[in-house]
Amino acid sequence: MLITHDTRCALDTVVDLVNTAPDDEQAADDGLTDVAALGEFVRRNDISDVGVLAERDLDGVRQVRARFAAVFAAPDAHAAASLINELVAAAGTTPRLTDHDGYDWHVHYFAPGASVADHLAADCGMALAFFVVAGEQERLRRCEAPDCRRAFVDLSRNRSRRYCDSRTCGNRLHVAAYRARRKEAAR
């Protein structure tokens, strides 16, 4: 599957957005606690064409975040497609070609002047739509580590990635399994 630069950026953004959600519905874990945190998210993901952020933007982005989390949890392509269609339609998708900030021509799906929530819903929703169209919806995953449910997109050739980060979750679980085997062998 060919993934263009702008699609990859949108995928990285939607994964980062979903991973800002609290693990157990406690606001203390929320990565988007206030407008300043939303501003940092916008800067970190280099989201263009965003004006002054306000509380209504924060509320809108949190709602979009919950809908994207549902896409990652969708049991099949039909459910994912339905959720993505609702997101993209509600955003008032308006595809247009652009070449800003030193990037070559690419497509933005949000309308000029759209809210940051509609911007995310349109661009990230379309990036996820490409995966469903390509029959690759199963690549939208959650980490299999028992104490981690972070979202990620499995871009491995053989669709075998199991952890959000092999250096942290993967290694931690492999070391724990190794120690358990050694402990069992010592008995």
N, C-alpha and C positions, 0 to 999 in steps of 0.2 A: 504494500500500500504506500503510495507516494504521499508524503506529508509536507506541505509547503511551509515556509517559514512562519507566515501569519497563522496558519492552522496550529502549528506547534506552539506558538506563543499563546494562542487561545486555550489550548489544552493545558499548558503549564498554569495559566491563570485560573482555569476552572478547578484544577486540582488544588491549587493554593487556596482558592475561595472555599471549597468544600472542607478543606482541612483547617479552616479557621473556626469551624463550628465546635461548640463544646462537646466533649465526649459523652457526658451524661446529663445534658440539659441544665448544667449549672453555669450561670453567667460568668463565674470566675475563670472558667476555661475558655471563654469566648475570645477569639482573636480579633473580633470587631466590636470592642466594648464601647467605642465612642467615635465621633467624627474624625478625631486625630488618628485613630487606628485605621479607619477607612482610608484616610489620606495616605498613610504609610503603605497600605495595601496597593493603592493606585500607583504610587511611586515605585514600589518594589516590582510591580508587574508592568511598568512602563505603559500604562493605559493612556492613550492619547485622547485629545479632544474632550477633556473633562473640565468643567468649570469649577466654580466655588462649591465645595461640598457642604451639605447641611444635614440636619437630623433626618429629614425625609429621605435623603439619599441613603443614609445608614439603614433605615427601616426597609427601604426598597431592596437594597443589596442583601439584607438578611433573608428577605422573602425569596429572592432569586436563589440564594445559597441553599435554602431548604429544598427547593424544587430540583436543583442540580444534584443534591445528595440523593434524592429519590431516583434520579436517572441512574446513578451508580448502584443503587439497590434494586433496580428493575429486574424482574425475574427473566425477562425475555426481550427480544427486539421489538415486539409489538408494544409492550408496556413502555419501553424506553422511547420509542418513536412518538407515542401519544404524549408523553411528558414533554419531549423536546418540541413537538408541534405547538403545544400550548404556550411554552416559554417564548418561542420565536414569534408566534402570532401576536401575543400580548405586547411584545416589544415594538411592534410596528416595523418589522424588518424592511429596510430599504437598501438593497445592495448597490454599492457604488465603488468604482475604481479610484484608488488613491496612491500617491507615491510620496509620503511624508517622512520627515526625520531621517533621510538618508536611505530608506528602504525602497527597493524597486516596486513596481506596480503590484498591488495586491487588492483584495476586496474587503471592504468594511460592510457589515450588514446592518449597522445601526443608522438611524436617521441623523442628519446633522442637528446638533443641539439636543440630542437625546440625553436622558438622565443616565447616570453611571449604571444604574440597575438595568435599564433597557439596553445600554451598550453591552454589558456583560451577557445579558440574556440572548441578544442577537448574535454577537460574535462567537461566544463560547457555545451557545446552542447550535450554531451551524457547524462548528468544529466537531461536536459530538454527533451531529446528524451525519456527517461524512463517515463516521465509524459505523453507524447503523446501516447506512446505504451500502457500505463495503462488506457487510456481514461480519463486522469485527466488534460488535457490541460487548462481547465477552472480555475484551481487553480493558474495559472500564471496571476496575477492581478495587477491593479493599484489602489492606494488609492482613495476612493470615496469622500474624503473631497474636497470641491470645490477649495480650494487654495493649494492642494497637489496632485501631480500625481506620487508619489514615487511607485516603483515596490515592490511587495512582493509575496511570495508563500504562499497560504492559505493551511496550514497543519491541520486546524481544522477538527474534525470528520465529521461535517455536512456541510462543505464547506460554512460556513456563515460569514467568516471574511470579513469585508468591508474596514478596515483602515490599513494603514501600521503600525501604532502603536496605540493601544487602549488607552494608557496613554496620548498621545499628541493629535493626530487628533480626535480620538473617543471621549475622554472626552471633548475636546474643543467644538465639535459639539453638544454633548449631553447637556452641560451646556448652550450653546447658545439657543438650542431649549427649554430648561427648562425656561430660562429667558424670551424668547418670549411668552411662554404659560402664565407665571405669569403676564407679562405686559398686555397681552390680557385679562386675567381674571380680572385684576384691572380696566380695562376700563369698 
